[in-house]
Amino acid sequence: MPRNFTEKEILMWSEILYKPDHELIRDISENRIKYREIFIERIAMYLYEDMRRARMLITAPFSFNKDFSKLTKDEKKVWYDYASGIPEKLKSLNLFIRPYKDFCGTCIVTDSEIEELASLDHTIFYKEIDSAGLKNNTTKKNKRKSDRGTVSFKKIPGARKWFFKELNYLIPPQLKKIGYEIVRPEEASEIDLTMIKKLARAIHSRYLRKMRTADSLPEKEKNIPMFYYPGDQGNLNLTDFENLPGEIKYSNIDNAYH
């Protein structure tokens, strides 16, 4: 069972909701256990699982050998605490979240913003290790290891740096899994979903014209993309936009959005 969360930790999520309706705010206030499970427990588990899948590509300060369900109470606490801190991180970048239905229009979180959040995580992580080490009377050898946190984030090895960056790159996908998108206010006010769908439809129509033209040209004059085969009825991209499979249609809308 997760640790007990304070009312403030749950309500912090309501502070980063973008133009929320009164019903959602009231629901969060009256159902803190429900939203603790959504915002903190689920995100913590999803984030751990994604990091575990990427463990062969990153240098982590601890092991990812166990399933989340097999972690000890203290091990899970690390991830619950991290999920609890997401609202403050987004708030520091003036980013908000809101529920989405058919299309997730999460804004692009820039590399420099990711670097900023990763640097903060790096500092906090090693400060907590130092604090725990002093309480547990760790040896000087272990203390020297934790002193790595005093080194500037920009100066640490790339492999170690990537762990903290990957944690933050994975925040938007975890929010998407629970039905929320990240919003940048100055962009949200200018984006019209109807116009985005029209643009996606236009881009796909242009693609169709190009492919069908290529199909009608003599073989030596064709300039077509890899893996395209003229006359291949199995090419799902060669159909009108409205008849595209959901995943391909969503991908086109996502490209148009960004």
Residue, then its C-alpha position, 0 to 999 in steps of 0.5 A: m500500500p502507498r504511503n498516506f498522502t496529504e491533502k495538499e499533495i492531491l490538491m496541488w494537481s488542481e492548481i495546474l489544471y488549465k481552465p478547469d470546470h467547477e465540476l472537475i475541481r469539486d470532484i478532485s476535492e471530494n474524491r482525494i483517494k480516487y485522484r491519488e490513485i490516478f495522479i500519483e499511484r498510476i503515474a509512479m507505476y507507469l514511469y517506473e515501468d517505462m524506465r525499466r524498459a529503457r534500463m539497458l540504455i541508461t545508467a541509473p543510480f539504482s536497480f530496475n530489476k524488479d517489477f513495480s509490484k515487487l518493490t519494497k515500501d521504501e522503494k515505491k516511496v521514491w516513485y510516489d514522491y517523484a509523481s507528487g512533485i510533477p505539479e511543481k515542476l510543470k508550474s515552474l515552467n508555466l505549464f498546465i494540464r487538462p483532460y483530453k478526449d479524442f486527441c492529445g495535444t500535449c505541447i512540446v516541452t523543449d530540450s532546455e526545459i527538460e535540462e532545467l528539470a533534470s538538473l533540479d532532479h539531480t540536485i535533489f536526489y543527491k541531497e536526499i542521499d546525503s541526508a539519509g547517509l548522515k542519519n545512517n552514519t554511512t562510511k566516508k567512502n559512501k559519503r564521497k560517492s554521494d558528493r557527486g551531487t555537488v558537481s554541476f549537472k552540465k559537468i556530469p558524464g552524459a550516461r548519468k545525465w541521461f537518466f535524469k533527462e529521461l525521467n522528465y522526457l517521460i512525464p508527458p507520456q505518463l500524463k497521456k496514459i491517465g487522460y491528460e495533456i500538457v498545455r502551454p497557455e500562450e499556445a493553447s489560446e491560438i490553437d483551433l482543433t477544427m483547423i488542425k484536423k483540416l490541415a491534417r486532411a490537406i496534408h494527407s490529400r497532398y500525400l495521396r496525390k503524390m503517391r498516385t502520380a508516382d504510380s502512374l509514371p514510367e518506372k525510371e521516372k519515379n521518385i518514391p519513398m522507401f517501402y512504397y510499392p506501386g499498386d500495393q492495395g495493402n498500403l493503408n496510407l493510400t486511402d482517403f483521410e476519413n477511412l484511415p485506421g485510427e492510429i494513422k489518422y491520429s499520427n497525421i493530426d499530431n503532425a499537423y498540430h505540431 
